[in-house]
Amino acid sequence: MGWLSAENVVAVGTAVLGIAASAVTVWYERRVPRRRRIGYRVQMDSPIGDGLQLGQALPGATLVLIRVENDGSQGIDRDDYTSPGAQGLTAVFGERTIKGVSVTQPSDAAHLMDHFTAERGFHYQDGTNTLHIPPVPLNRGDHYKLLVLLSGGPVGSPVQLSGGIREGQVHSNRSATPDDKPPLFSRAARLITLTLTLSVLALAVIVVARDDTPAPIGCETGTLKVTGSTAFAPVVEELAKAYEKKCPGSAITVDARGSSAGVNALTPGAHDVIAFSDGPAIGADTSKLLGTRVALSVFTLVVNDGIRLPAGGLSLNDVRRIYRGEVTRWRQLGASLPDTPIVLVSRNADSGTRQIFQRRVLGTWERVPSTSLDCVHKDDTSAPVMRCELDSTDAVLAKVAQLPGAIGYSELTLATGRRGLHPVPLDGAAPSVEAIEYGRSDYPYRGVEYAYTYGRVPSGSLASAFLAYLGEGTSENIIRAHGHLPCSATASSGLCARD
């Protein structure tokens, strides 16, 4: 009769209540399926009086305030919008035309406001009645408001918001007061929730409390090795730390050895390895690899501070002559330059930075052979110029800063602000991420950073979750902070697709 102890009776009773409540929940959820929903309503539609200065300048002006909210039972991601291209929602104002728009009172300004930019697809054409709204991710209960200045047409004429939502809908909703929120649960759902809560509390009295807090959606645990590009390694290291903080139980090791070395580490069945590569993968067999475009990176030539080039830097022709060994002393490029021997500080063959340099700047491989192991002593005295190869971007920068007459190449952010050296413009164009992003420069030394796996990694794996994390807003901010352009945020411009 020991099983009839008070603790066991409470436990059995709690289990029965839990099962009954679960059965009711299943029935209720089958009757009322969970859906993604975006609701909207017009909270203000008012004329601007002719006595006001704006009303005199814009006769027939009206102000419309629209509240847009996630009033469904599930969060909405950017990928849940099904409108073509980068379009999320469309607001149409009937006979009235748009003169200005402002986004106000978002529920989470830090999370939402970054999405309302022209680059993300937030725009209208002056003189039309249509406002294009980008695919803004909305957690359950999130909202934002659009204050729209209109002209022409009667006050109160219909305002229509439309768009496609995967397994959901966009609909007009109502509220008793302008900012009332709909109840999270119906009466039946609240009763079920109360029953389950009491059951759990009763069971917690008899069992040892455990921390069973679920990980955030999209989190996976386990181990993952990230290898490849040394130029992109600082970005990957910060992304790995951010993911581990978000998803306890995940362990990501970053071991940067160069783009080609990382790609060559991908083997069949290795679903716990991701290799980052500066530019498309190059190797014996890349047909089985699956690449994800992560960021557009800008690179630069760097020279020792003792070499003061003209403001326009070097021409592409001069750079090619240097790396063919035709120019051996800086004085050969101009009488104002010192008569100092040129020292070529290069990366080894595993480097994606070098591969992009050869493809985008030289148009061929570096024709001068390696003549020195330490960049100081020329092992082949018959060679016209000294050239050495190093294993990492940091090693190249340190050596160029140390050696008079040295020239090398690097990812732009790592080179910026380094003592003892400075970046080199090419054909008069300075290396600039901002100029490239906004189409003001055709600077050539740039390339796409890829994340490669051997085939498609299993869904639910840490590798799959980390790759998905690279396209989230937090990751985009980290990538930008390191001076790169996130491909997920520049899809509409096609920058990553062109490079």
C-alpha positions as CSV (number, residue, x, y, z in Angstrom):
1,M,0.0,0.0,0.0
2,G,3.1,2.2,-0.1
3,W,2.1,3.5,-3.5
4,L,-1.0,5.2,-1.9
5,S,1.2,7.7,-0.1
6,A,-0.1,11.3,-0.2
7,E,2.7,12.3,-2.6
8,N,1.8,9.6,-5.1
9,V,-1.9,10.3,-4.9
10,V,-1.2,13.9,-5.6
11,A,1.1,12.9,-8.4
12,V,-1.4,10.6,-10.0
13,G,-4.2,13.1,-9.6
14,T,-2.1,15.8,-11.2
15,A,-1.2,13.5,-14.1
16,V,-4.8,12.8,-14.7
17,L,-5.7,16.4,-14.6
18,G,-2.8,17.2,-17.0
19,I,-3.9,14.5,-19.5
20,A,-7.5,15.7,-19.4
21,A,-6.4,19.3,-19.9
22,S,-4.1,18.3,-22.7
23,A,-6.9,16.4,-24.4
24,V,-9.1,19.5,-24.2
25,T,-6.2,21.6,-25.6
26,V,-5.8,19.3,-28.6
27,W,-9.5,19.5,-29.3
28,Y,-9.5,23.2,-29.0
29,E,-6.4,23.7,-31.1
30,R,-7.9,21.5,-33.9
31,R,-11.1,23.5,-33.8
32,V,-9.3,26.9,-33.7
33,P,-6.0,26.4,-35.6
34,R,-3.0,28.6,-34.8
35,R,-2.4,31.1,-37.6
36,R,-0.1,33.9,-38.5
37,R,-2.1,37.2,-38.7
38,I,-1.3,40.8,-39.3
39,G,-4.1,43.1,-38.3
40,Y,-4.5,46.8,-39.2
41,R,-6.9,49.6,-38.4
42,V,-7.2,53.3,-39.1
43,Q,-6.9,55.2,-35.8
44,M,-7.1,58.7,-37.3
45,D,-8.3,60.2,-40.5
46,S,-8.5,64.0,-40.1
47,P,-8.3,67.0,-42.4
48,I,-5.6,69.6,-41.9
49,G,-7.5,72.9,-41.5
50,D,-7.0,75.7,-44.1
51,G,-6.1,78.0,-41.3
52,L,-2.9,76.1,-40.7
53,Q,0.2,76.9,-42.8
54,L,0.4,73.3,-44.1
55,G,-3.2,73.3,-45.0
56,Q,-2.7,76.5,-47.0
57,A,0.3,75.1,-48.8
58,L,-1.4,71.8,-49.5
59,P,-5.2,72.2,-50.0
60,G,-7.3,69.2,-49.1
61,A,-4.5,67.7,-47.0
62,T,-5.4,64.9,-44.5
63,L,-3.5,62.9,-41.9
64,V,-4.1,59.2,-41.6
65,L,-2.7,57.1,-38.7
66,I,-2.6,53.3,-39.3
67,R,-1.8,50.8,-36.6
68,V,-0.2,47.5,-37.9
69,E,0.2,44.7,-35.5
70,N,0.7,41.0,-35.1
71,D,-2.6,39.9,-33.6
72,G,-2.2,36.2,-34.3
73,S,-0.8,33.4,-32.1
74,Q,2.6,33.1,-33.8
75,G,5.6,35.2,-34.5
76,I,6.1,36.4,-38.1
77,D,9.6,36.3,-39.7
78,R,10.7,38.1,-42.9
79,D,10.5,34.7,-44.7
80,D,6.9,34.4,-43.8
81,Y,5.9,37.2,-46.2
82,T,5.0,35.7,-49.6
83,S,4.8,38.8,-51.7
84,P,7.3,38.9,-54.7
85,G,10.8,40.2,-54.2
86,A,11.6,42.2,-51.1
87,Q,8.0,43.4,-50.8
88,G,6.1,42.7,-47.5
89,L,2.8,44.7,-47.4
90,T,1.2,47.3,-49.6
91,A,-1.0,50.2,-48.3
92,V,-3.4,51.8,-50.9
93,F,-5.2,55.1,-50.1
94,G,-7.9,55.2,-52.7
95,E,-8.2,58.6,-54.5
96,R,-5.8,60.3,-52.2
97,T,-2.0,60.7,-53.0
98,I,0.9,60.3,-50.6
99,K,3.0,63.4,-49.7
100,G,4.9,62.0,-46.7
101,V,5.2,59.1,-44.3
102,S,6.6,58.6,-40.8
103,V,6.9,55.5,-38.7
104,T,5.8,56.1,-35.1
105,Q,5.4,54.3,-31.8
106,P,6.9,50.9,-32.6
107,S,6.5,48.4,-29.8
108,D,10.2,47.6,-30.0
109,A,12.1,50.5,-31.6
110,A,15.5,48.8,-31.6
111,H,14.1,45.7,-33.2
112,L,11.7,47.3,-35.8
113,M,13.0,50.7,-36.9
114,D,16.1,49.4,-38.8
115,H,13.7,47.7,-41.3
116,F,12.0,50.9,-42.5
117,T,14.6,52.0,-45.0
118,A,14.6,52.5,-48.7
119,E,17.2,49.7,-49.0
120,R,14.8,47.3,-47.3
121,G,12.0,48.3,-49.7
122,F,10.2,51.1,-47.7
123,H,9.1,53.6,-50.3
124,Y,6.4,55.3,-52.3
125,Q,6.4,57.3,-55.5
126,D,5.4,60.9,-55.1
127,G,1.9,61.6,-56.6
128,T,0.7,57.9,-56.2
129,N,-1.6,56.4,-53.7
130,T,0.5,53.3,-52.9
131,L,3.0,52.8,-50.0
132,H,5.3,49.8,-50.1
133,I,6.2,48.3,-46.7
134,P,9.2,45.9,-46.3
135,P,8.8,42.4,-44.7
136,V,9.1,43.5,-41.1
137,P,9.5,40.6,-38.5
138,L,6.9,40.9,-35.8
139,N,6.9,39.0,-32.6
140,R,3.5,38.1,-31.2
141,G,1.9,41.4,-30.0
142,D,4.4,43.7,-31.8
143,H,3.1,46.7,-33.6
144,Y,4.1,49.9,-35.4
145,K,2.2,52.9,-36.7
146,L,2.3,54.8,-40.0
147,L,1.5,58.5,-40.0
148,V,0.7,59.4,-43.6
149,L,0.2,62.9,-45.1
150,L,-2.2,62.8,-48.0
151,S,-3.8,65.2,-50.4
152,G,-6.9,65.0,-52.6
153,G,-9.9,62.8,-52.1
154,P,-12.4,62.8,-49.4
155,V,-11.6,62.3,-45.7
156,G,-12.6,58.8,-44.6
157,S,-12.2,57.2,-48.0
158,P,-11.1,53.5,-47.8
159,V,-7.6,52.6,-46.8
160,Q,-6.6,49.0,-47.8
161,L,-3.5,47.1,-46.5
162,S,-2.7,43.9,-48.3
163,G,0.0,41.2,-48.6
164,G,0.7,37.5,-48.4
165,I,1.5,35.7,-45.2
166,R,2.5,32.0,-45.2
167,E,-0.2,30.0,-43.4
168,G,-1.9,33.2,-42.4
169,Q,-3.6,36.4,-43.5
170,V,-3.6,40.2,-43.4
171,H,-6.9,41.6,-42.2
172,S,-8.7,44.7,-40.9
173,N,-9.3,44.5,-37.1
174,R,-11.1,46.6,-34.6
175,S,-10.5,47.8,-31.0
176,A,-12.6,49.4,-28.4
177,T,-10.0,52.1,-27.9
178,P,-7.2,53.0,-30.3
179,D,-4.5,51.2,-28.4
180,D,-6.3,48.3,-26.8
181,K,-4.6,45.0,-27.3
182,P,-6.7,41.9,-28.1
183,P,-6.8,39.3,-25.3
184,L,-4.1,36.7,-25.6
185,F,-6.4,33.8,-24.8
186,S,-10.1,33.1,-25.2
187,R,-12.2,32.1,-22.2
188,A,-11.8,28.4,-23.0
189,A,-8.1,28.8,-23.4
190,R,-7.7,30.7,-20.1
191,L,-9.6,27.9,-18.3
192,I,-7.3,25.2,-19.9
193,T,-4.3,27.3,-19.0
194,L,-5.4,27.7,-15.4
195,T,-6.0,23.9,-15.1
196,L,-2.6,23.1,-16.5
197,T,-0.9,25.7,-14.2
198,L,-2.5,24.2,-11.1
199,S,-1.4,20.8,-12.2
200,V,2.1,21.8,-12.7
201,L,2.3,23.7,-9.4
202,A,0.9,20.6,-7.5
203,L,3.4,18.3,-9.2
204,A,6.3,20.7,-8.4
205,V,5.6,20.2,-4.7
206,I,6.6,16.5,-5.0
207,V,9.5,16.6,-7.5
208,V,12.8,18.3,-7.4
209,A,12.7,21.6,-9.2
210,R,14.7,21.5,-12.4
211,D,15.6,24.3,-14.8
212,D,13.8,23.1,-17.9
213,T,13.6,26.6,-19.6
214,P,13.4,25.9,-23.3
215,A,16.0,27.4,-25.6
216,P,14.8,30.2,-27.9
217,I,13.3,29.2,-31.2
218,G,16.0,28.4,-33.7
219,C,18.6,27.3,-31.1
220,E,20.4,24.0,-31.4
221,T,23.0,22.6,-29.0
222,G,26.1,20.5,-29.6
223,T,29.5,21.3,-31.1
224,L,30.5,23.0,-34.3
225,K,33.9,23.8,-35.9
226,V,34.2,26.9,-38.0
227,T,37.3,27.2,-40.1
228,G,38.6,29.0,-43.3
229,S,39.2,32.7,-43.9
230,T,41.6,34.5,-41.6
231,A,40.4,37.9,-43.0
232,F,36.8,37.1,-41.9
233,A,37.8,35.4,-38.7
234,P,37.2,38.4,-36.3
235,V,33.6,38.5,-37.6
236,V,33.0,34.8,-37.2
237,E,34.5,34.8,-33.7
238,E,32.0,37.5,-32.6
239,L,29.1,35.8,-34.3
240,A,30.0,32.5,-32.6
241,K,30.1,34.2,-29.1
242,A,26.7,35.9,-29.8
243,Y,25.1,32.6,-30.8
244,E,26.5,30.7,-27.8
245,K,25.1,33.5,-25.5
246,K,21.7,33.2,-27.2
247,C,21.7,29.4,-27.2
248,P,23.2,27.9,-24.0
249,G,24.5,24.4,-24.6
250,S,26.1,25.2,-28.0
251,A,29.9,25.2,-28.4
252,I,31.4,26.8,-31.5
253,T,35.2,26.6,-32.1
254,V,36.8,29.0,-34.6
255,D,40.0,27.8,-36.2
256,A,40.9,30.1,-39.2
257,R,43.6,28.6,-41.4
258,G,42.9,30.2,-44.8
259,S,40.0,29.8,-47.2
260,S,41.3,26.9,-49.3
261,A,42.5,25.0,-46.2
262,G,39.1,25.4,-44.7
263,V,37.3,24.3,-47.8
264,N,39.6,21.2,-48.0
265,A,38.6,20.3,-44.4
266,L,35.0,19.6,-45.6
267,T,34.6,15.9,-46.0
268,P,31.6,13.5,-46.5
269,G,29.6,13.1,-43.3
270,A,31.3,16.1,-41.6
271,H,28.0,17.9,-40.7
272,D,29.6,19.7,-37.8
273,V,32.1,21.8,-39.9
274,I,31.5,25.1,-41.7
275,A,34.3,26.7,-43.8
276,F,34.3,30.4,-44.6
277,S,35.9,31.4,-47.9
278,D,36.9,34.7,-49.4
279,G,35.3,34.3,-52.8
280,P,34.0,31.0,-54.4
281,A,35.6,27.8,-53.2
282,I,38.6,26.6,-55.1
283,G,39.7,23.0,-54.7
284,A,40.0,19.5,-56.1
285,D,36.3,18.7,-55.7
286,T,33.9,21.6,-54.9
287,S,30.8,20.1,-56.7
288,K,29.6,18.5,-53.5
289,L,29.9,21.7,-51.5
290,L,26.9,24.0,-50.7
291,G,27.8,27.7,-50.3
292,T,25.8,30.5,-48.6
293,R,26.6,34.1,-49.5
294,V,27.2,35.8,-46.2
295,A,28.8,39.2,-46.8
296,L,30.5,41.5,-49.3
297,S,34.0,42.2,-48.2
298,V,36.3,45.0,-49.4
299,F,40.1,44.4,-49.5
300,T,43.0,46.8,-50.1
301,L,46.6,46.9,-51.0
302,V,48.8,48.3,-48.2
303,V,52.3,49.8,-48.3
304,N,54.8,50.7,-45.6
305,D,54.4,54.3,-44.4
306,G,57.9,55.1,-45.9
307,I,56.3,55.0,-49.3
308,R,54.2,58.1,-49.9
309,L,52.2,57.5,-53.1
310,P,50.3,60.2,-55.0
311,A,46.7,60.8,-53.9
312,G,45.4,58.6,-56.7
313,G,47.4,55.6,-55.4
314,L,48.5,53.1,-58.0
315,S,47.1,52.3,-61.4
316,L,46.0,48.8,-62.0
317,N,48.7,48.6,-64.7
318,D,51.4,49.6,-62.2
319,V,50.2,47.0,-59.7
320,R,50.4,44.3,-62.4
321,R,53.9,45.4,-63.4
322,I,55.0,45.2,-59.8
323,Y,53.6,41.7,-59.4
324,R,55.1,40.6,-62.7
325,G,58.5,41.6,-61.4
326,E,58.9,44.4,-64.0
327,V,59.2,47.1,-61.4
328,T,61.7,46.4,-58.6
329,R,62.3,49.8,-57.0
330,W,59.7,52.4,-56.1
331,R,61.6,55.2,-57.9
332,Q,60.7,53.5,-61.2
333,L,57.1,54.6,-60.6
334,G,57.9,58.3,-60.0
335,A,60.7,60.6,-59.3
336,S,59.1,61.7,-56.0
337,L,59.2,58.2,-54.6
338,P,62.2,56.9,-52.7
339,D,64.8,54.7,-54.4
340,T,63.8,51.7,-52.1
341,P,63.6,48.1,-53.2
342,I,60.1,46.7,-53.5
343,V,59.3,43.8,-51.1
344,L,56.2,41.7,-52.0
345,V,54.6,40.4,-48.8
346,S,52.0,37.9,-50.0
347,R,49.6,35.3,-48.6
348,N,50.1,31.6,-49.2
349,A,48.1,29.5,-51.7
350,D,45.4,28.7,-49.2
351,S,44.4,32.4,-48.9
352,G,41.0,33.6,-50.3
353,T,42.3,37.1,-50.0
354,R,45.1,36.3,-52.4
355,Q,42.7,34.4,-54.8
356,I,40.4,37.5,-55.0
357,F,43.5,39.8,-55.5
358,Q,44.6,37.6,-58.4
359,R,41.2,37.4,-60.0
360,R,39.9,40.9,-59.5
361,V,43.1,43.0,-59.6
362,L,45.9,41.1,-61.4
363,G,43.8,39.1,-63.8
364,T,46.3,36.2,-63.3
365,W,48.4,34.6,-60.6
366,E,51.3,36.3,-58.9
367,R,54.1,35.6,-61.4
368,V,57.0,36.5,-59.1
369,P,58.1,33.3,-57.3
370,S,58.6,33.2,-53.6
371,T,62.2,34.1,-52.9
372,S,62.3,34.5,-49.1
373,L,61.1,32.6,-46.1
374,D,61.3,35.6,-43.7
375,C,60.8,38.5,-46.1
376,V,64.2,39.8,-45.1
377,H,66.8,37.5,-46.6
378,K,66.6,36.8,-50.3
379,D,67.2,33.0,-50.7
380,D,67.4,33.3,-54.5
381,T,69.8,36.2,-55.1
382,S,69.2,36.0,-58.9
383,A,65.6,37.0,-58.5
384,P,64.8,40.6,-59.4
385,V,62.5,41.2,-56.4
386,M,62.0,39.8,-53.0
387,R,58.7,38.0,-52.3
388,C,57.6,36.0,-49.3
389,E,54.4,34.2,-48.4
390,L,52.7,34.3,-44.9
391,D,49.9,32.3,-43.3
392,S,47.5,35.0,-42.1
393,T,46.3,38.5,-42.8
394,D,47.7,39.8,-39.4
395,A,51.1,38.4,-40.3
396,V,51.1,40.3,-43.6
397,L,50.1,43.6,-42.0
398,A,52.7,43.2,-39.3
399,K,55.5,42.5,-41.9
400,V,54.5,45.4,-44.2
401,A,54.5,47.8,-41.3
402,Q,58.0,46.6,-40.3
403,L,59.8,46.5,-43.7
404,P,60.7,49.6,-45.7
405,G,59.4,49.4,-49.2
406,A,57.0,46.5,-48.4
407,I,53.6,46.1,-50.2
408,G,50.9,43.6,-49.4
409,Y,47.1,43.1,-49.3
410,S,44.5,42.7,-46.6
411,E,40.8,42.9,-45.7
412,L,40.1,46.6,-45.4
413,T,38.9,46.8,-41.8
414,L,41.8,44.9,-40.4
415,A,44.2,47.3,-42.3
416,T,42.4,50.5,-41.3
417,G,44.2,52.4,-38.5
418,R,47.2,50.0,-38.4
419,R,50.4,51.8,-37.5
420,G,53.3,51.8,-40.0
421,L,51.3,51.3,-43.1
422,H,48.4,52.8,-45.1
423,P,45.8,51.6,-47.7
424,V,46.4,52.2,-51.4
425,P,43.7,53.6,-53.8
426,L,43.5,51.8,-57.2
427,D,43.0,53.9,-60.4
428,G,42.0,56.9,-58.1
429,A,39.3,54.9,-56.3
430,A,39.8,54.6,-52.5
431,P,38.7,51.4,-50.8
432,S,35.3,52.2,-49.2
433,V,32.5,50.0,-48.1
434,E,30.0,52.9,-48.1
435,A,30.9,54.0,-51.6
436,I,30.4,50.5,-53.0
437,E,27.1,50.0,-51.1
438,Y,25.6,53.2,-52.5
439,G,26.9,52.7,-56.0
440,R,29.4,55.5,-56.0
441,S,32.5,53.5,-56.7
442,D,33.7,50.7,-59.0
443,Y,36.6,49.9,-56.7
444,P,37.7,46.4,-58.0
445,Y,39.3,44.7,-55.0
446,R,36.2,43.2,-53.3
447,G,34.5,39.8,-53.1
448,V,31.8,37.8,-51.4
449,E,32.4,35.9,-48.2
450,Y,30.9,32.4,-48.5
451,A,30.0,29.8,-45.8
452,Y,30.5,26.3,-47.1
453,T,29.3,22.9,-45.9
454,Y,29.7,19.5,-47.4
455,G,26.2,19.1,-48.9
456,R,23.1,20.2,-47.1
457,V,23.5,19.9,-43.3
458,P,20.6,18.1,-41.5
459,S,17.7,20.2,-40.3
460,G,17.9,20.6,-36.6
461,S,21.7,20.5,-36.4
462,L,23.8,23.2,-34.9
463,A,25.4,23.9,-38.3
464,S,21.9,24.5,-39.8
465,A,20.9,26.8,-37.0
466,F,24.1,28.8,-37.1
467,L,23.8,29.3,-40.9
468,A,20.2,30.5,-40.4
469,Y,21.5,32.8,-37.6
470,L,23.8,34.5,-40.1
471,G,20.8,36.1,-41.8
472,E,19.2,37.5,-38.6
473,G,19.2,41.2,-37.6
474,T,21.7,40.7,-34.7
475,S,24.2,39.0,-37.1
476,E,23.7,41.7,-39.7
477,N,24.7,44.3,-37.2
478,I,27.8,42.4,-36.2
479,I,28.8,42.0,-39.8
480,R,28.3,45.7,-40.5
481,A,30.2,46.7,-37.3
482,H,33.3,44.9,-38.8
483,G,33.1,46.8,-42.0
484,H,31.3,44.2,-44.3
485,L,28.0,44.3,-46.1
486,P,25.6,41.5,-45.0
487,C,24.2,39.8,-48.1
488,S,20.8,39.2,-46.4
489,A,20.4,43.0,-46.0
490,T,21.5,43.9,-49.5
491,A,19.5,41.4,-51.5
492,S,17.5,44.1,-53.3
493,S,20.7,45.8,-54.6
494,G,22.2,42.6,-56.0
495,L,25.7,43.5,-54.8
496,C,26.4,40.0,-53.5
497,A,25.0,38.3,-56.6
498,R,27.1,40.5,-58.9
499,D,30.3,39.7,-57.0
